[in-house]
Amino acid sequence: MALQIYNTLTRMKETFVAQDPGKVKIYVCGPTVYDYIHIGNARPMIFFDVVRAYFENQGNDVNYVVNFTDVDDKMIRKAEQTGTTVPEVAEKFINAYYEDLDGLGIPRATLNPRVTDNMESIIEFIQELIDRDFAYENGGDVFYRTRKFDDYGKLSQQNLDELQFGIRIEVDKRKENPEDFVLWKAAKPGEIYWSSPWGDGRPGWHIECSAMARRYLGDTLDIHGGGQDLQFPHHECEVAQSEALTGKPLANYWMHNGYIRINNEKMSKSLGNGVLVKELREQYTKEAVRYFMLSTHYRNPLNYSDEVMEQAQNSVERLANAAANVEHRLGTAIGSKDDQVSQDVADKISAVLVEFHEKMQDDFNTPDAITAMFQWASEANQLLKEASIPAADLHEVLRAFNEMNGVLRIVNTGADELLDEEIEALIAERVEARKNKNWARADEIRDKLADEGIVLEDTAQGMRWRRK
């Protein structure tokens, strides 16, 4: 089965075809770093991390870019309120973002470009739009000439004449049309600014992603992702900017995740019901948070409550216990891991993996993929009832688990708890065991390291290790 992705642009599932076979370019809109991230920010962080992991599982090289908006009105207000500077605010909350990222078990993106590091590219992008008559300057501000782009509204499937404007757009008499949006803002007294052909100022919100996506991933992305709230106006404006400039699709596939509700209410500042990720991590394990986020299809709304989180924690523990029990039985297993796997075990485990991949390839259906993991737990628990179990069978069961969990990462296998010093000590012990021809102990250590995700490599300079 080929991977199917629901494309927001076409409102249908489409077979994914990368522009360059074996390489996937993904751009996801990241946070404005003026505060700690909340649970709503965490959903795309976790989901698109799984998207990346699954593409890598399928043998692809993924170039995954998530930007930081490190200058805008909110950043300026925060700096004024705290008596600091915009760069200081950005640095504080980017560091906090990375702490939350690590705390959720999310590897770093290939690149996290900042707006302030890309000002030259942004200014050049705007100038090119002016040169093509898609933008105009008035009073030090630069605006996008929306009605000149015939396809405006195609992503959100709205007619330009019927669109409700006002989201992050202020009425400005200098605009040719009310729906025109700002590309460059003239600096007000005391504000942070950059020099440009139109005077001192800073970029508008939408232009930054068009410029950075083009700079780091080229004219056309394989996938552009983000929260549902970004579909309009942010992503719609990105399409208008980028496609007016390049004449090419900005992205071949658009993916948007649904909203999160808190105790069946909309999460909003006015209700004061937001949940910060740093607070969430104090209450629950990262595996429980990931399970919660992935237990509902990414396009559907997700409801957060203490009860739901407790259920997620219990579910994670069921899977973790099954995996731990299989690992424990390796100590009394018969035969070698290199023996032939029993046909019955091979068939059952293969069926589980087929189900897992079928669900993941159906628009990243993570809730049903999790169901496949529970089917794995049932098969594993059934096998553990046997009085004696071949080592090859147990290793095959664990291999399947690690393949699925390597994508979703909803169970802590303990690999991240093995310290570098412990790895070095085990490798030194293995070298000594081999010198003493204690092959059993040497193989035992090798297998332990392999199960922990540690790869050993013999080089001309001696033994070297790396994490998978």
Secondary structure, DSSP 8 states (H G I E B T S, - for coil): ---EEEETTTTEEEE---SBTTEEEEEE---BSSS--BHHHHHHHHHHHHHHHHHHHTT-EEEEEE-BB--SHHHHHHHHHHTS-HHHHHHHHHHHHHHHHHHTT----SB--BGGG-HHHHHHHHHHHHHTTSEEEETTEEEE-GGGSTTTTTTTT--GGG----TT----TTSSSTT-EEEEEE--TT---B--TT-SEEE-HHHHHHHHHHHHH-SSEEEEEEEGGGIIIIIHHHHHHHHHHHSS-SEEEEEEE--EEETTEE--TTTT---BHHHHHHHS-HHHHHHHHHSS-TTS-EEE-HHHHHHHHHHHHHHHHHHHHHHHHGGG-BS-TTS---HHHHHHHHHHHHHHHHHHTBT--HHHHHHHHHHHHHHHHHHTTSSS-BHHHHHHHHHHHHHHHHHH--S--SGGGS-HHHHHHHHHHHHHHHHTT-HHHHHHHHHHHHHTTEEEEEETTEEEEEE-
